[in-house]
Amino acid sequence: MNRIELAIGGMTCASCASRIEKKLNRMDGVTATVNYATEKATVTVDGPVTTADLIATVEKTGYTAAEKVEEKKKTEDPLATRLWVSIALSVPVILLAMVPDWQFTYWQWASLTLAAPVVVYAGYPFHRAALINLRHGAATMDTLISLGTMAAFGWSLWALFLGTAGEPGMTHPFRIAIERTDGAGNIYLEAAAGVTTFLLAGRYFESRSKRRAGAAMRALLEMGAKDVTVLRNGQEARIPVAQLKTGDLFVVRPGEKIATDGLVEEGSSAVDVSMLTGESVPVEVGPGTSVTGATVNAGGRLIVRATRIGADTQLAQMARLVEDAQAGKAQVQRLADRISGVFVPVVIGLAIATLGWWFGTGAGWTAAFTAAVSVLIIACPCALGLATPTALLVGTGRGAQLGILIKGPEVLESTRRADTIVLDKTGTVTTGRMTLAAVLPAAGQDRDELLKLAASAESASEHPIAAAIAAELTDHLPVSDFTSFEGLGVRATAGDRQLLVGRPALLIREGLTIPDDVAEAVAAEEAAGRTAIVAGWDGEARGVLSVADAVKPSSRDAVTKLRALGLHPILLTGDNETVARAVAAEVGIDEVIAGVLPADKVATVKRLQSEGRVVAMAGDGVNDAAALAQADLGLAMGSGADVAIEASDLTLIRGDLTAAVDAIRLSRRTLRIIKSNLFWAFAYNVAALPLAAAGLLNPMIAGAAMAFSSVFVVANSLRLRRFSPTT
């Protein structure tokens, strides 16, 4: 399977995208999606079809295609030039037609002089697209625009040169309602020029809005460092990031961006990850810590070994996920595309029927022609084609800024329907790292001395529990005579003390006594789901240190907010029941499923689904991947395993459950915007077509209303840019 992205040129509406998509999908082994808003085709090829074949097919359809296109800042927008010319020339034409007192002798010929460049030059993109489509036996929204404006212009030419409209002193009032006349003295230059101007304005603002909507993704792609200082043969050399190789050592000085994903080899610092994840607090890093490209080194000098470069980095994966989501199509968008495909020929048929009906009833050519042109213009479903793509562009772009990656538009429907959320414990609700939870000295013992001696002894051990205790202090005492007892603990000399630190069984085996208050503290900590470690010297246990996988500070608040969104939380873990219950109680979860294997997690999700629930699941580990894929909505914590991220629908780069709340809120908001866009686009066409066919709309008014509907849809979508994360 080969994935190819093509930049498509020449599309003017959603019908164009639909035509190109159909042509590409007819090729053997090709699956294509064409997005009008992003002007891109995403093509998956399974077979001998080449990129050149795909480009040739697009060009035969009447459009341009290129495999790669670099975004360039245009110094001049040709659409803007046409718009300003159109405005300057059409405003006098419209004013003269609307105000009879201003209609001087030969005003109609002045109007023709001004309107002709508007219709021919400014309206050229519409006419060109209509001709291309005609050559390929297709009718699109540009066909409606071109037919409507050229019909109004052509009628005016006939009336001026062959009718009575060109005579000196001719005047006629501006009318919205249609009156029955023979039409020989009527011109519609204001309609032809005005409609062209309104439509160009709509296209121009759509184009601007699309660029603004895609700005978040472009900013994401530009976040990475451009150059990097590498260490080769002990020497520093500055090279472009593109030349960096996996395994290279590179230097990151304070204030510099980290060039690519890697592992810290030397140095310690704080790294500002806010631009990538939204986290406001810098993350402490040191030897052995993973760092992500595009984050900023806020502290000391680091030497990092590159582990992932180019398309494999987290930044590149984020950009790819955002673009995939924007290129995809939700079910509602596929419905809109199908409607656009049949809408144009139906409208042309309706316009012909309107023309025939009005003329057949004796209303005359003027009333018949005006009503038919109004039908052609009012029906253009540009708003329908923009309803979903613009909302997706803005929604997924805003999500990327907040560290939320929406994998595809079909995900939006799942977020709306979900009623249950299954939360993996380790790494999702908790930090996934053992930390010191409590220091409980025996009667008469000093807490600080207990911690210092125990942490010093454990500093020589590589066990995660030992590391959690040792991490509490940095000024450890010198350690000698160190011995590790696998699964039990350690013996060491720290300062002038010979210490035993480990499970109670180790101390008992070595002949130390355990006072009652120490035994009671051990029992209490274990009942609370923590791991109790006893430290002793001089023949007696001196206190208890308990370690636990600490609950993330945001988890309790996030669970409360998930409930407020209508989701029933369930804690799912492979840990024992005691630990799971303790964590669940701390964050406010009532239902707990503990002691499950990875396969059992999948079975649990399936069981909940069989009960009629729509299940969302949040997890971060390799063991969660299958369950994330099985769930109706999978949310992967971005700090977790790549396989979990691949299996999920939403990736939460921030790594805490509050991001899950924001992801569901943003997805639901985006879906609401899409549905409101579609409603207004459909309602507009349904309401306006009968009015136009009944002769109640002047063509110029129809054009203005149609252009406004497109601008309204885009403006409605841009409201998503103001989406605020949970505080």
Disulfide bonds with the S-S distance in Angstrom:
none
